[in-house]
């Protein structure tokens, strides 16, 4: 057991930066393409980013085997000295777990991330906690366990229900951010503007990061108080997201509006119902931009995508390419 170190140094290192929630290159059967992964990691690491997030929802971290998760994290550790945030939750291979089993599995995944060289852990919500009167208290205790057993700083994860999460009320956000191990809270509320606002506002004055994971509300979430980004939409063409963040933090509001409009168009072409299809759409974008080869750009865990969806993604990217970024 370890006492969690102060998170302040990493807070200041990450504040104002972009961390892509990166893809995991796979074939149609879910086998990870480790050659493609190494190339993808090098290309993303060369982008204007402050770190990366592995094992997140975009990378299908909870679906991967233990061995594949280890290979993924090692590949990113070899590709970049930047901070790596690893998601930790209940693996999908664990069917019908009890509350204790789900919490234990989350802690075990976090411990493994620490062993593999992660710099911080993003704690997935335990879905079943959302329906319990003491769910917020259980959530706080889970974060305390992860911090104690890994010795790493933590990111809280307010995840929308379609992806297996539940709303984190403002009181829970404040309790989490009061823990010495916490870097901040990532909001990924999808389209819940009120929930996103309330969570970001609850973090004001704490000195911790307000982390946006709002692919369809990226610009607004910065206006509501987010100061850092950890987003799946940056898994391909990260410069689109980075440009918005730079303009906002630099106080260039005209550039912010222009950059937000471009990013919003890309988001509209990739993040829409069925929302789980976004992972495949981001794979297609990565292929178009030369980040991934065609054979490694598959998401076997999402809905089967109709061909016109790919056309929509490519048309959007080509339209953006034809314009001056401004």
C-alpha positions, 0 to 999 in steps of 0.5 A: 500500500502507498500513500498517493503523492501530491498531484499538484505538479502534474496538475500544472503540467497538464493544465491547458493541454490536450490529451487524445483518448487514443484508438486501439488499432484492430482487425475485424475480429478484435486482434490488436495490430501492434505494428500499426499501433507503434506507427499510430503512437509515433504520429499522435505523439508528434502532434501538439498534445500534452499527454495521452489517455490509453484504455479509455472508451475510445480505445475500447480499454475495458474490452481488451485482454490483460495482455493487450492492455499491457502491450498498448500501454508499453507501446505508448510509453515507448513512443512518448515521454509525455504523461500517460493517463490509463483508464481503469474499470471493470473489464467487459469479460467479467460478467455479472460482477457483484459490487465488490467484484467490480470495485476489486477489478477496477483497483486491479486494472489501476495497479497494473497500469501503475506497474506498466508505467502510467503516470495517472489513472482515470477511474471509470464509474462502477455502473451499478453505483449509480442506482444506490443511495450510497453510490456517491460514498462508494464512488469516493471510497473506490477512488481512495482505494485506487489512489492508496494501492497505486500511488498515482494521481487520479482523474475522476470520470463523469461518463454518460449513461450510454457508455456505462456511466451515471451522473456525478452530482456537484456534491460528489464532484466536490468530494472527489476533488477534495481527495489529495490524489485527484488531478481533476474530473473529466466530464463526458456527458455527451449532450447533457449541458446542465450536468456538464455545467454543474460538474465544472462549476463544482470544481471552481476554486479547487485548484484541480483540473476541469477536464473536458471530454465533451466531443459535441460541446467542446467549445462551450465546455471551455467557456463553462470552466474546463481548462484541459481536454481529454477527448476521443475526437482528438484520436484523429486529426488532433490539431482540430481540438488543439487549435480550439484549446490554444485559442481559448487559453490565449484569449483569442476569441475570434480564432476560438470561434473559427476553430470551434466551428471547424471542430464542431463540423468534424464532431457532427460527422463522427459523434451522432446516434448510434453514439457507439459508432463514433469509435469506428468513425474515428478509425476511418478518419485516422485512415484518411489522415494516414495515421492507421492502415486500412486493415487495422481500422476496425471496431468490432465492439460497436454497431455495424456501420453502414457505408454512407457513414464513412462517406460522411466522415471523409467528405467532412475531412476533405471539406476542412482540408480545402479551407484555410484553418484560419 
